[in-house]
Amino acid sequence: MTEKVDLIVKSGTVLTFDEEESRFANGAVVIKDGKIVDIGEQLDILQDYEAKDVIDVDGDLIMPGLINGHTHAAMSALRGYSDDLPLDKWLEYIIPAENKIMGKEMVYWGTLVSAAEMIRSGITTVCDSYFFEEDAARAFKKSGMRAICAQGIVDFPTPQWEDPKEKFEVIEQFLESFPKDEDSIVNPALFVHAPYTTSPESYYRARELASKCGIRLFTHLAETENEVVEIKKKYGRTPVRHLEKEGVLSENFTAIHANWVDDEEIEILSNYGSSVVVCPGSGAKLAAGVAPVTSFIKTGIPVGLGTDGPASNNRQDLFYEMDLLAKLQKIISKDPTTLKAKTVLATALFMGAEAIGLEDKIGCLKKGMAADIIVVDLTRPHAAPLFDYMSHLVYSARGFDVKTNIINGRVVYHWGKIYPFDEPGAIAKLFEIGNQLL
Amino acid sequence: MTEKVDLIVKSGTVLTFDEEESRFANGAVVIKDGKIVDIGEQLDILQDYEAKDVIDVDGDLIMPGLINGHTHAAMSALRGYSDDLPLDKWLEYIIPAENKIMGKEMVYWGTLVSAAEMIRSGITTVCDSYFFEEDAARAFKKSGMRAICAQGIVDFPTPQWEDPKEKFEVIEQFLESFPKDEDSIVNPALFVHAPYTTSPESYYRARELASKCGIRLFTHLAETENEVVEIKKKYGRTPVRHLEKEGVLSENFTAIHANWVDDEEIEILSNYGSSVVVCPGSGAKLAAGVAPVTSFIKTGIPVGLGTDGPASNNRQDLFYEMDLLAKLQKIISKDPTTLKAKTVLATALFMGAEAIGLEDKIGCLKKGMAADIIVVDLTRPHAAPLFDYMSHLVYSARGFDVKTNIINGRVVYHWGKIYPFDEPGAIAKLFEIGNQLL
């Protein structure tokens, strides 16, 4: 008797990225109800299944989808609006422009267009941090992406609240808007902007709320050298020590950037079981800094990889970001053997999953895991010859090599077409929103 | 009366990159005998011409093709063969492998596959430096690319000559194999490997030969800190000073890499009218260094941008390289305002042309210049909205956005298809050659 399943992806080299680093030369992945029910050499397993749909990848690469640990997807509306500036000047340009267009419409359409960019380059999961985050969640649901939607918290007036005192009401409403649903692939979290914009009281309250709801707390932390100086001046201690003292750190805490942390701060983060997401592209473009990724990993801190928002990076393509992560670590440490291609891939896959608390669901391909799968084209000139898949994926492959993107068992992208939504329509809407700034 | 022409590219935003930075919102480029005969708003000019072929780009971007100032195209045969190693260790792995497969076949097919990679990502001109360079020239002629083919010179035995004493015979034959043809788009040059592999005598003889033939002399120079130490120990002076003393510098001299040069050496290069080509990707991946690009430009030295060979970078895509150039300059100088997007584009366009002595032919679009033109897709999600073309091209666009590549008036690539040669056939050949290493 054969088992009825939803989808089989077959006839490719399967890189599982599981603990055993299993590979199947002519492999297949069997999918039912959004999960992987079998995986292996197709001659060994396919006789047991009858599938509604079959994708024959004809020798291409089958691997887990990439995980974007940090972005502000809606900021695609501001992409390229101001560049080649330091963080403080950049904020001076961006914040008034942002305040002019930020709202439910901008967040929905900006996020949807970013989802298109991410899906096309093989991202299956995204951690988004912004305001009007219920509209970002609406866009991600529409797009078919797996998403952690972290509602922004800052002690300023924003288009979402005139009076910062009201913000926790807005935030509690946001959290209530997510029905309890274990199968949902779009889930809430909190994002406190940064220690230089948000008080210890707000941080502490966000931490309490996150603990109560069992959700993750993200924050920009130790992004620039200047931030360290400012926070030290204001609170008498460096950013990580400051949040430790204020009782903010926990195992559900993820520090974004973490470019400027000393060895003791790395130990502190590790002791709390906290994690880190680094954004090499935005760190370099703003000359903010390069995070000590090798030290994080040595200390046992899970490190994820983020594109950061498209107004600062300006790409949401983890193939660019993996390459940059490797190259920046090598040039800064003056050691080309640092952070080998395999480790770079881990930050965008299973280690990246751990950094956002989703390691039981995503980041590798094995039975019981979510069916978040991409197919990478191996017929292009830059894949010839192919000595080493790890090197190929980090140093040669491009986001455009992704031919198929499957999220939670659903084919959201195949051979140039995004299925869940009208991509050209979303792009046209975003142009309209951008035009408000001209 | 209308003039008969070969090709019109129309209905797009034309960025000319000429001295006036002219742009045409609904522009056209008129092409005859490989040259641009007219350019402007299409309503103003098209009534004067009748074309054999017309490409309507439907609102996309029309701009000059990109110039790859340095690669070893044939080394695609070794792409990904050894990574995450320092330059000296990397050479230990690469050289025996290279000696095993290097020859006319490897150079021809490796170069042809690299040409496919470059054409697809909008490169129209390449400076190639390798051995068996007549076979590289044969491949570039086949590919339709504009190329400067620099024959390698090194004081070691190579698969091209058993006894290094024979090398100048081989090189003179190479130079004679290029018939005098002003219209040829594939032309010769010389490439001396590096001061740590080649004697002052060979450098001087190469320089004499280059002067006699009116061709350019390229060399790897001051790539690593270690090279500076070694050359100083051996010759009593740093690499640029060493070549100056040996009479090698001239206005036809291009230093590749130039990561480790002091201010006085920059002055020396400038005084001789020499130029520089930097390779940020390979410099970072091998942790070799970051060139002082801003100082070069301030001193008036034309700076070109190179991908370096695919065994060390491993991509030959200048969209990656432009992004990296900007980001590495910013993070190393700790100044995000350094090397703005517009200047980055100059290194891949008109300034890059100057760095290789082709500024009268390529690097911008205007009447009389060669018709080396690319069309960049503006319909993808990462082009929405679009506030600034310079920012878009450096920080958002990807090589794959190139939809059409026209070299010397010939359409070599259009909508996914390379016309001058059998791309899948070349890829299959390169796999066969790579298999010799397994």
Contacts between the chains, C-beta under 8 A, distances in Angstrom:
chain1	res1	chain2	res2	distance
A	76	B	381	7.6
A	76	B	382	8.0
A	76	B	384	7.1
A	77	B	385	6.7
A	79	B	382	7.5
A	79	B	384	8.0
A	79	B	385	7.1
A	79	B	387	7.5
A	79	B	396	6.4
A	80	B	385	8.0
A	80	B	386	6.8
A	80	B	387	4.7
A	80	B	388	4.9
A	80	B	391	4.0
A	80	B	392	5.5
A	80	B	395	6.9
A	80	B	396	6.4
A	81	B	387	4.9
A	81	B	388	7.7
A	83	B	340	7.7
A	83	B	341	6.2
A	83	B	388	7.1
A	83	B	391	4.6
A	83	B	395	6.3
A	84	B	326	8.0
A	84	B	336	6.4
A	84	B	337	5.5
A	84	B	340	4.4
A	84	B	341	6.4
A	84	B	391	7.9
A	85	B	336	6.0
A	85	B	337	6.4
A	86	B	335	7.7
A	86	B	336	4.8
A	86	B	337	6.8
A	87	B	336	7.6
A	90	B	336	7.7
A	113	B	381	4.8
A	113	B	384	5.6
A	114	B	381	7.3
A	116	B	381	4.0
A	117	B	380	7.8
A	117	B	381	4.3
A	117	B	382	5.0
A	120	B	380	7.8
A	120	B	381	7.1
A	281	B	327	6.9
A	283	B	331	7.2
A	284	B	327	3.7
A	284	B	328	7.0
A	284	B	330	6.0
A	284	B	331	4.3
A	285	B	326	7.2
A	285	B	327	5.5
A	285	B	330	6.3
A	285	B	336	6.7
A	285	B	395	7.1
A	286	B	330	7.6
A	286	B	336	5.1
A	287	B	330	4.5
A	287	B	331	5.5
A	287	B	333	7.3
A	287	B	334	5.2
A	287	B	335	5.8
A	287	B	336	4.0
A	287	B	338	7.8
A	289	B	331	7.7
A	290	B	331	6.4
A	310	B	382	7.6
A	310	B	396	7.7
A	313	B	395	7.3
A	314	B	382	7.8
A	314	B	391	7.0
A	314	B	395	4.3
A	314	B	396	4.7
A	315	B	323	8.0
A	315	B	382	6.4
A	315	B	395	7.0
A	315	B	396	5.9
A	315	B	398	7.8
A	316	B	382	7.5
A	317	B	382	7.8
A	317	B	398	7.3
A	320	B	320	7.3
A	320	B	323	7.1
A	323	B	315	8.0
A	323	B	320	7.1
A	324	B	324	7.3
A	324	B	327	6.9
A	326	B	84	8.0
A	326	B	285	7.2
A	327	B	281	6.9
A	327	B	284	3.7
A	327	B	285	5.5
A	327	B	324	6.9
A	327	B	328	7.9
A	328	B	284	7.1
A	328	B	327	7.9
A	328	B	328	7.9
A	328	B	331	6.8
A	330	B	284	6.0
A	330	B	285	6.3
A	330	B	286	7.6
A	330	B	287	4.5
A	331	B	283	7.2
A	331	B	284	4.3
A	331	B	287	5.5
A	331	B	289	7.7
A	331	B	290	6.4
A	331	B	328	6.8
A	331	B	332	7.8
A	332	B	331	7.8
A	333	B	287	7.3
A	334	B	287	5.2
A	335	B	86	7.7
A	335	B	287	5.8
A	336	B	84	6.4
A	336	B	85	6.0
A	336	B	86	4.8
A	336	B	87	7.6
A	336	B	90	7.7
A	336	B	285	6.6
A	336	B	286	5.0
A	336	B	287	4.1
A	337	B	84	5.5
A	337	B	85	6.4
A	337	B	86	6.9
A	338	B	287	7.8
A	340	B	83	7.7
A	340	B	84	4.4
A	341	B	83	6.2
A	341	B	84	6.4
A	379	B	424	7.3
A	379	B	427	7.2
A	380	B	117	7.7
A	380	B	120	7.8
A	381	B	76	7.6
A	381	B	113	4.8
A	381	B	114	7.3
A	381	B	116	3.9
A	381	B	117	4.3
A	381	B	120	7.1
A	381	B	423	6.8
A	381	B	426	7.7
A	381	B	427	5.9
A	382	B	79	7.5
A	382	B	117	5.0
A	382	B	310	7.6
A	382	B	314	7.8
A	382	B	315	6.4
A	382	B	316	7.5
A	382	B	317	7.8
A	384	B	76	7.1
A	384	B	79	8.0
A	384	B	113	5.6
A	384	B	427	4.4
A	384	B	430	4.6
A	384	B	431	5.7
A	384	B	434	7.4
A	385	B	77	6.7
A	385	B	79	7.1
A	385	B	430	5.8
A	385	B	431	5.1
A	385	B	433	7.2
A	385	B	434	2.7
A	385	B	435	7.2
A	386	B	80	6.8
A	386	B	431	8.0
A	386	B	434	7.7
A	387	B	79	7.6
A	387	B	80	4.7
A	387	B	81	4.9
A	387	B	434	7.0
A	387	B	437	7.4
A	387	B	438	7.9
A	388	B	80	4.9
A	388	B	81	7.7
A	388	B	83	7.1
A	391	B	80	3.9
A	391	B	83	4.6
A	391	B	84	7.9
A	391	B	314	7.0
A	392	B	80	5.5
A	395	B	80	6.8
A	395	B	83	6.3
A	395	B	285	7.1
A	395	B	313	7.3
A	395	B	314	4.3
A	395	B	315	7.0
A	396	B	79	6.3
A	396	B	80	6.3
A	396	B	310	7.7
A	396	B	314	4.8
A	396	B	315	5.9
A	398	B	315	7.8
A	398	B	317	7.3
A	398	B	398	6.7
A	398	B	399	6.9
A	398	B	400	6.5
A	399	B	398	6.9
A	400	B	398	6.5
A	400	B	400	4.0
A	423	B	381	6.8
A	424	B	379	7.3
A	426	B	381	7.7
A	427	B	379	7.2
A	427	B	381	5.9
A	427	B	384	4.4
A	430	B	384	4.6
A	430	B	385	5.8
A	431	B	384	5.7
A	431	B	385	5.1
A	433	B	385	7.3
A	434	B	384	7.4
A	434	B	385	2.7
A	434	B	386	7.8
A	434	B	387	7.0
A	435	B	385	7.2
A	437	B	387	7.4
A	438	B	387	8.0
